């Protein structure tokens, strides 16, 4: 498979699943198994993140491409994700995902490598339920936090099973409870494909019937838990439903609804998944700094008068934020805590979360944001984590409570409801803020999440610290029940019924007021800002009527003809001015009766939301009966028309006045909008600044998290090492063959090991509590033992190899070796004595026997050593004589060859002269002279070779840098005539430069090339000669026992296509004077290869050959680069 860097198609983050795969040690094997299982058309993108060394080039992409069926891309900055592609992180980089694009940032030096956590977290925040996290082989804890974030955003998580090469990383995530599935790598791929197919099938269900099924599921949840999710954000709700369906392999909503209706456990699982318990200690550190520095001083100053401080954490999840505020308050008050009554109420709709909060136990990773000083002060550490201390636990009261429907807590100094509104629509946000406004004291504080505001009920709260999301309660004297409070009648619970029964117990004054309002109040309505009727007083039928079409309570749509226009204008004026507006002289006609209507619109002050009281007054104009009038019919009509014209003129004048007023108001509104626009721009700049501050805070928190994680991991490692050491120690003590007994300071036995119990025939339980002297008929009650335990040991903290001889009945005289240590029990601080008893009686007997044998052996060794010294002296004398003989032999060979060369030169000279006088010599004499000449030449060559062989033992040859390329080229020049005659094909490769004796290298390769050119075939084929070399690897060097693995070697190969030889004669051809052919066929002395072998051995090398008859020969010369 070839890797690719081609431009990939742009991808929307909602298009396809993104699989993040992380690993460290052992990751290559796990990655390979994972990729090998990926089909060519899975429809998913895979991003591999591994801990890589920052200074080493990564070959991960190249290695993985060998097994991949889809393209593999090494990630570059701003690369777009595409399905059916694999992406691999380069070395020394940190990877993040941003809206379908991968971003690379340099890895910071001297920081802990958390590349997997960083990428998984960014992947989850962007791709939500399309993000999948896979954690494979590795060490450390990187990846656990990232998987937790993926799961909280609706994604699915996996970890490799126990077959991983290194299980620490995946097991840490499994122990943290953030893993959905545990499989081997290849099965993880199969499960991913299965889940993707299920989600695809779920996503295709968008018709009207599916909408009904969604509502039915919400209804099942409401009946099961009492919580109505109707007004929660539906995208989040549906993602959670889809996640549960995928995990349970359910394709259709209809099937899932059927399971929920029949399985309470499945409904409970869905309910718990809906709650999304995202919380941590000191989340958003700067916000809690604001609470400590700005909010707590104000609360505590006010509390000094009342001696009571009350907090309410609404939606507390598993209690981290409640305990954070309790710790913050306790630490702030310090010595001023006495006399203060502190009540911190923490509520949540999840019984499971409240149960965990009440326990107050948290893993080390959950406390990463807690400052070390506060951690030590307010938590108790144990092996698995930390438990909140009692003084903080007693400050908090945890309760299952739904603040949307249950009566709220009251008279609160501070309410914290962080990251709850993000799951609600504006209706529930308004409802919640109204509840909190009621529950807070005057000028009480409200704390919201960093993505939440008070906008849904801006008239109830005002900002106290915008950056910290802290608001204060506005003082409002009167309250109306917000219209949102009656939005959903189906969500009532038994608690609502109780509340209604209690509120129905009115006193006589309220009853009298109700009678007066029902009987004597003029026709009136109360409307909200949208002019929807929220309350009706008196008989209103004369002024409104039901409109055709969809039922509505909007006053303008229900007003009778002639009233709507006037109502709109008057309402607009009342809303703008805040004053009573009266509109009279409005004529309406009903059943032939003309009436004149007066409207009064009064804004209602001091209400939670703007409301208006509209009162109607009616005057019936007298109807004229034409039959009883003295006027004619025409005069009556003229009279009516005149009155109508007058009325229309009056109305037209009023309309002109209204139009002018409206134009003026429009101009004023435009100016206000311009001002508002400028304020929005200013607010945008503030938000930008806030975002930058939040980003900085996030980076600081990330750095702190990494440091805490590293420290926690180190502590965990040390604790594990201590536990392992403890287990090893106990196992060693239990399995030791030497008896061991633990005594207290009174010399009473605390414990014994198995060897002690067996040696002295006493059970552990029987020995415990007894004096050491009392057991087994006072076995150890003797002077030597008492002296050691009562006198020697108290003066020293330890004793090593303290030997005593005692008479132990019934064992007789025994020699004991005692080792003792004074130790302290860290838990009880009790001083103890650890005593190890070794009976060495038999050892001493054996040592005596060995001493006798040793004395006998020593005398024999001395005798043998004397004989060896004599032999060594004789051997040294022999070696010296051989060395002298060898030198004499070399001198003789030199002299003999020199003395033989002189007469041989004269013989050759005389033969040359005789051959020059051929006309005076008979033919028979010429034949004899030629034979004499050839024999003389062979003898001259033999003498020259013998002389060269004798020179090889001369160690005074000069070693220098020798270029074998130059040596070979010079030799080929010497053979120029022979080459021109035979026309061989010669191929020369690059040869090395080595430290050698140049003349000997010339002799070596001269003989080898000479043989290759000489022993060619006589069948007319072209002779071939090939000379090449290669640097040998360590494994190649190790194959030859005579070579030094610490040296660098080159292998030079001289290959020809000549007559070759039988491989069985390989050793023969390197023996002096041994030849495979006589001089009649191929000339030679039988010394050349012997000289070559001697030269190679002098250079600490190796020469050997490979050949077959009529198939050419290969000579392999192995020489070190420098052996001198």
Secondary structure, 3 states (H helix, E strand, C coil): CCECCCCCCCCCCCCCCEEEEEECCCHHHHHHHHHHCCCCCCCCEEEEEECCCCCCCCCHHHHHCCCCCCEEEECCCCEECCCCEEEECCCCEEEEEECCEEEEEECCCCCCCCHHHHHHHHHHHHHHHHEEEEECCCCCCCCHHHHHHHHHCCCEEEEECCCCCCCHHHHHHHHCCCCCEEECHHHHHHHHHHHHHHHHHHHCCCCHHHHHHHHHHHHHHHHHHCCCCCCECHHHHHHHHHHHHHHCCCCCHHHHHHHHHHCHHHHHHHHHHHHCCCCCCCCCHHHHHHHHHHHHHHHHHHHHHHCEEEEEEECCCCCHHHHHHHHHHHHHHHHHHCCCEEEEEEEECCHHHHHHHHHCEECHHHHCCCCHHHHHHHEEECCCCEEECHHHHCCEEEEECCCCCCCCCCCEEEEEECCCHHHECHHHHHHHHHHHHHHEEEEEEEEECCCCCCHHHCCCEEEEECCCCEEEECCCCCCCCCHHHHCCHHHCCHHHHHHHHHHCCCCHHHHHHHHHHHHHCCCEEEECCCCEEEEEECCCCCCECCCCCCCCCEHHHHECCCCHHHHHHHHHHHHHHCCCEEEEEEEEEECCEEEEEEEEEEEECCCCCCEEEEEEEEEECCCCCHHHCCCCHHHHHHHHHHHHHHHHHHHHHHHHHHHHHHHHHHHHHHHHHHHHHHHHHHHHHHHHHHHHHHHHHHHHHHHHHHHHHHHHHHHHHHHHHHHHHHHHHHHHHHHCCCEEEEEECCCEEEEECHHHHHHCCCCHHHHCCCECCCHHHHCCCCHHHHHHHHHHHHHCCEEEEEEEEEEECCCEEEEEEEEEEEEECCCCCCEEEEEEEEECHHHHHHHHHHHHHHHHHHHHHHHHHHHHHHHHHHHHHHHHHHHHHHHHHHHHHHHHHHHHHHHHHHHHHHHHHHHCCHHHCCHHHHHHHHHHHHHHHHHHHHHHHHHHHHHCCCCCCCCEEEEHHHHHHHHHHHCHHHHHHHCCEEEECCCCEEEECHHHHHHHHHHHHHHHHHCCCCCCCCCEEEEEEEECCHHHHHCCCCCCCCCCEEEEEEEECCCCCCHHHHHHHCCCCCCCCCCCCCCCCCCHHHHHHHHHHHCCCEEEEEECCCCCEEEEEEEECCCC
